[in-house]
């Protein structure tokens, strides 16, 4: 069954698995291995793709400071509607730290994943005082939710 990959890290994992398989197959061919019939190849499942519904529940922790509504006002933190693909520190009428303004970050799935695992890890000097999520499934779910807010 085909699965869509929703982040660069998932794509890298899938390519690594495919590359490993290709390398092993090329080695067998180069060694003049006898052709095999009915070869079964087990591929690893891609990493958790994220569940936007579960991410909406996780976002409730963020909702103390952020909104993710179209045309929603900024709160203590900026409105996160449409954040995926947006340049960091670009939401109008919000006072960002100089560290985030000068970061040059564009919010991809990978960058958002690192950010929600601990903002200061990605941008030392940020004003966002959030310790971060440690559960990768919750991170993936939250990023999926943010992706759904477009």
C-alpha positions as CSV (number, residue, x, y, z in Angstrom):
1,X,0.0,0.0,0.0
2,X,1.4,3.4,-1.0
3,X,1.7,6.1,1.7
4,X,2.3,9.7,1.1
5,X,5.4,11.3,2.8
6,X,4.6,14.5,4.6
7,X,8.0,15.7,5.7
8,X,11.5,15.8,4.5
9,X,12.7,13.5,7.3
10,X,10.1,10.9,6.2
11,X,11.4,11.2,2.6
12,X,15.0,10.9,3.7
13,X,14.1,7.7,5.7
14,X,12.3,6.2,2.7
15,X,15.2,7.1,0.3
16,X,17.7,5.6,2.7
17,X,15.7,2.4,2.9
18,X,15.4,2.3,-0.9
19,X,19.1,3.2,-1.4
20,X,20.1,0.4,1.0
21,X,18.0,-2.1,-1.0
22,X,19.5,-0.8,-4.3
23,X,23.0,-1.1,-2.9
24,X,22.4,-4.7,-1.7
25,X,20.8,-5.7,-5.1
26,X,23.7,-4.1,-7.0
27,X,26.2,-6.0,-4.9
28,X,24.5,-9.3,-5.6
29,X,24.5,-8.6,-9.3
30,X,28.1,-7.5,-9.3
31,X,29.0,-10.7,-7.5
32,X,27.4,-12.7,-10.3
33,X,24.8,-14.1,-7.9
34,X,22.4,-16.5,-9.4
35,X,19.1,-14.9,-10.2
36,X,16.4,-15.6,-7.6
37,X,12.8,-16.2,-8.2
38,X,10.1,-14.8,-5.9
39,X,12.2,-12.4,-4.0
40,X,10.3,-10.8,-1.2
41,X,11.5,-7.4,0.0
42,X,10.3,-6.0,3.4
43,X,10.5,-2.3,3.5
44,X,10.4,-0.4,6.8
45,X,7.2,1.5,7.5
46,X,7.7,5.3,7.0
47,X,7.9,7.3,10.2
48,X,4.7,8.5,11.8
49,X,3.0,10.8,9.3
50,X,1.1,12.8,11.9
51,X,-2.6,13.0,12.6
52,X,-4.1,16.5,12.4
53,X,-7.0,15.6,14.6
54,X,-4.7,14.5,17.4
55,X,-2.6,17.6,16.6
56,X,-5.6,19.8,17.2
57,X,-5.8,18.4,20.7
58,X,-2.1,18.9,21.3
59,X,-2.5,22.5,20.0
60,X,-4.7,23.3,23.0
61,X,-1.4,23.7,24.9
62,X,-0.3,26.3,22.4
63,X,-3.7,28.0,22.4
64,X,-2.8,29.8,25.6
65,X,-0.6,32.1,23.5
66,X,-1.4,31.3,19.8
67,X,-4.4,31.2,17.5
68,X,-4.5,29.3,14.3
69,X,-7.5,30.9,12.7
70,X,-7.9,32.6,9.4
71,X,-7.8,36.3,10.0
72,X,-7.3,35.6,13.7
73,X,-5.6,38.2,15.9
74,X,-2.2,37.7,17.4
75,X,-2.1,36.9,21.0
76,X,0.8,36.6,23.3
77,X,2.3,34.7,20.3
78,X,1.6,35.2,16.6
79,X,-1.4,33.7,14.8
80,X,-0.2,30.4,13.3
81,X,-2.8,30.1,10.5
82,X,-0.8,29.5,7.3
83,X,2.5,29.2,9.1
84,X,3.8,26.3,7.0
85,X,5.8,27.7,4.2
86,X,5.9,31.2,5.7
87,X,9.1,33.0,6.6
88,X,9.8,33.2,10.3
89,X,9.0,36.5,12.0
90,X,6.8,37.7,9.2
91,X,3.3,37.8,10.7
92,X,2.2,41.5,10.7
93,X,1.7,43.4,13.9
94,X,3.7,41.1,16.1
95,X,6.9,42.0,17.9
96,X,9.4,39.2,17.3
97,X,12.8,38.7,18.9
98,X,15.7,40.0,16.9
99,X,17.1,36.4,17.0
100,X,14.0,35.1,15.2
101,X,13.9,38.0,12.8
102,X,17.5,37.4,11.7
103,X,17.2,33.5,11.6
104,X,16.2,33.4,7.9
105,X,14.0,30.3,8.7
106,X,11.1,29.3,6.4
107,X,8.7,27.2,8.4
108,X,8.9,23.7,6.8
109,X,7.7,20.5,8.5
110,X,11.2,19.8,9.7
111,X,11.9,23.2,11.1
112,X,8.5,23.3,12.9
113,X,9.3,19.9,14.3
114,X,12.6,21.1,15.8
115,X,10.9,24.3,16.9
116,X,8.1,22.6,18.9
117,X,10.7,20.3,20.5
118,X,12.4,23.3,22.0
119,X,12.4,26.7,20.4
120,X,15.7,27.8,21.9
121,X,17.4,24.8,20.4
122,X,16.6,26.1,16.9
123,X,16.9,29.9,17.6
124,X,18.9,30.8,20.7
125,X,17.7,34.1,22.0
126,X,14.0,33.6,21.0
127,X,11.4,35.2,23.2
128,X,9.3,32.0,23.1
129,X,9.5,30.5,26.6
130,X,8.3,27.0,25.8
131,X,10.3,24.0,27.0
132,X,9.2,21.9,24.0
133,X,7.5,18.5,23.3
134,X,9.6,15.4,23.6
135,X,7.3,12.8,22.1
136,X,8.0,12.5,18.4
137,X,4.4,11.3,17.7
138,X,3.0,14.4,19.3
139,X,5.4,16.6,17.4
140,X,4.3,14.9,14.1
141,X,0.7,15.3,15.0
142,X,1.1,19.0,15.9
143,X,2.9,19.7,12.7
144,X,0.2,17.9,10.7
145,X,-2.4,20.1,12.5
146,X,-0.4,23.3,11.5
147,X,-0.3,22.0,8.0
148,X,-4.1,21.7,8.0
149,X,-4.5,25.4,9.0
150,X,-4.2,27.0,5.5
